[in-house]
Amino acid sequence: MSTSETPPASLKEDEFRIERVVRRVALVMLAGILLYGGFVLYVGLADIAARFGTFRFLALAGASGLSLVNYLIRFVKWEYYLAIVGIRGIPKVESLLTFLSGFVLTVSPGKVGEVFKSLILYRTRGIPIEQSAPIVVAERITDLIGVIGMIAIGSLAFDGGLGWALAGTLLVFVLLVTIASPRMSARLLALPSRLPGPLGRIGTRLAPRLAVALGEVRNLTTPARLIVPTILSLVGWSLEGVGLWLVLGGFQETVSVGLASFTYATATLAGAIVPVPGGLGVTDKLIQQQLVTLGGVGPAVATAAMLLIRLATLWFAVLIGFLALGLLRLRLPSLQLTRGE
């Protein structure tokens, strides 16, 4: 397959024009600035500024470094899945840049970032999108399991946390059983087609494609193939939970690692469930709120810590994505994300 061919019509390449990507990210960044400004004004600008005056910024560097290690650990998972689906021969540096470039659209509306890596593989290596797209889904599933594992483990750090641990374990069990059972997953896929009006028609049209994709995902998430990726996800995402603990330590707050990880994981999960770019507003509020209610952290420090950990995770990831995409385009000048670009 030639890399100059046009991807399937079902994938709107115009969504991936660099100019459009930059505009979208800029709009979300503007929304984030307004949102964070609202947090600061509500809690108290002078109070938060005073807390920043005492902050040890080496802690922010440490949190950002842990985020970077998380990305590298998840890259190992990406390589693991590439080998399973038979995608080989890609130089490791190119593969790393391809993986990291997916972070460009971490905050993109419409969640189009989920298939960005597949599009790049198509353009650079002629790899069919349908071959690599199930990897993206399997990554999200194992990330979800890893984050829920963080919630379960972290919940043991405070009174009443056992219920959260049991709920997280049950959710993982239900998710895996649904994926593994053709009968249960078929029932789940049939639900959209029962919706009224245009939604039902769309669901009916997409059901066969979703069934094929689910079959591929099922092949990637057998019990034996879940162990390594799930451990990698748990370790990787836990590092970002430790990053929140480091940031709190920079404010001389003595919150346990378990509680910090629980706070970060639950907020991240909520932000992933609610359909807003990068969990903006949802993840931020939950981090701040839980630090106050569960950790006993003052509102000013909780808000400042939330701002810094989001800088060290969400916005740092977007920066890494743009750097990786730029390096990839320098390495492969023939790379075109859209025809005629």
Secondary structure, DSSP 4 states (H G I P E B T S, - for coil): --TTSPPPTTS-GGGG-HHHHHHHHHHHHHHHHHHHHHHHHHH-HHHHHHHHHT--THHHHHHHHHHHHHHHHHHHHHHHHHHHTT-----HHHHHHHHHHGGGGTT-GGGGGGGHHHHHHHHHH---HHHHHHHHHHHHHHHHHHHHHHHHHHGGGSTTHHHHHHHHHHHHHHHHHHHH-HHHHHHHHHTGGGSSHHHHHHHHHHHHHHHHHHHHHHHHTSHHHHHHHHHHHHHHHHHHHHHHHHHHHHTT----HHHHHHHHHHHHHHHHHTTSGGGTTHHHHHHHHHHHHTT---HHHHHHHHHHHHIIIIIHHHHHHHHHHHHHHHH-TT--SSTT-
